[in-house]
Amino acid sequence: MPATRSAPARRHEPGTFLSPDGLMPADGPKTVYKVLSAFDPTVKGHTVGLSKTCTDDFVDKAG
């Protein structure tokens, strides 16, 4: 029987990567890029259009 994952006890704690409303914090895309650049050679040294790839459009449309 495959293992199942239970829901986390807390939905959001300050300093975690989860957002209670699903929105990306203003500095979120830059932080993600910085972290990925530290270890992923396909990201490091490359320009990424953060304003195009990290948006709140999906959340906004879900209303």
DRENLOGU-882834 format. One record per atom (N, C-alpha, C): z, y, x; residue in three letters. Coordinates in steps of 0.05 Angstrom, whole numbers, plus 5000, padded with zeros to 4 digits. Atoms other than C-alpha are relative to their C-alpha. Layout:
BEGIN
ZYXAla/...
END
This chain:
BEGIN
500049765017Met/500050005000Met/500050255018Met/500149764983Pro/498150685030Pro/502450184996Pro/497749825002Ala/503651175045Ala/499250244983Ala/500549765016Thr/504251754997Thr/501650235011Thr/498649764991Arg/506352465013Arg/501350134977Arg/498649865022Ser/511552804972Ser/499750305004Ser/500249714999Ala/511453534956Ala/502250125018Ala/498049884983Pro/515053985005Pro/502450114983Pro/497649915015Ala/522154184985Ala/499850304994Ala/500349715003Arg/520454924994Arg/497150065000Arg/502849925002Arg/514055264976Arg/499350195022Arg/500749804980His/514455835026His/502650105013His/497849894984Glu/519156055081Glu/498850215018Glu/501049814981Pro/518256685122Pro/499449875027Pro/500750114974Gly/514756525187Gly/498349744999Gly/501750235002Thr/510855935159Thr/497250084994Thr/502849945005Phe/503355885148Phe/499350004971Phe/500750015029Leu/503755805073Leu/500650264987Leu/499749755016Ser/502956385025Ser/500749924972Ser/499250075027Pro/506456354958Pro/497950074979Pro/502149925019Asp/500656714923Asp/497249925008Asp/502650094991Gly/494956404962Gly/498450215016Gly/501549794986Leu/492857064994Leu/500549995030Leu/499749994971Met/491657145068Met/501250265008Met/498949744991Pro/496057665102Pro/497950155016Pro/501949834987Ala/492258245132Ala/499549915029Ala/500350094972Asp/493457985203Asp/499549705003Asp/500350295000Gly/492457255184Gly/497549905015Gly/502450104986Pro/485157165206Pro/500150055030Pro/499849954972Lys/486557495273Lys/501949805014Lys/498150194989Thr/492557035284Thr/498749735002Thr/501350265000Val/488556415266Val/497949995023Val/502049994978Tyr/482956625314Tyr/501449985027Tyr/498550004975Lys/488056745369Lys/501049725007Lys/498950274996Val/491256065360Val/497749815007Val/502350184995Leu/484555695357Leu/498850055027Leu/501249934974Ser/481956065418Ser/501749895023Ser/498350104979Ala/487855815458Ala/499449715008Ala/500550284993Phe/485655085454Phe/497349894992Phe/502550115009Asp/478955005421Asp/497650145015Asp/502249884984Pro/473055115469Pro/497650094983Pro/502249915017Thr/468255195410Thr/500650274987Thr/499249745011Val/472155815389Val/500450205023Val/499349834978Lys/474556095455Lys/497650145012Lys/502249844988Gly/470156655481Gly/497750064981Gly/502149955019His/465956685419His/500950214979His/499549805021Thr/465457235367Thr/499949864973Thr/499950115027Val/467457035297Val/500350234980Val/499949795020Gly/466157485237Gly/502349944981Gly/497650075015Leu/473357435211Leu/499950124972Leu/500149885027Ser/471957905152Ser/498249854982Ser/501850165016Lys/466557425129Lys/501049724995Lys/499150285002Thr/470056765141Thr/502849974988Thr/497350015010Cys/477156925121Cys/500450214978Cys/499849805021Thr/477257265053Thr/501949894978Thr/498450085023Asp/481457244990Asp/498349974975Asp/501850025022Asp/475257184946Asp/500649774981Asp/499550245016Phe/476956484921Phe/502550054983Phe/497549955014Val/484056694901Val/499550224979Val/500649795019Asp/481457334868Asp/498549904976Asp/501750115022Lys/476356954827Lys/501749814982Lys/498350185016Ala/481656444805Ala/501850154981Ala/498549815017Gly/485457034776Gly/502749914994Gly/
END
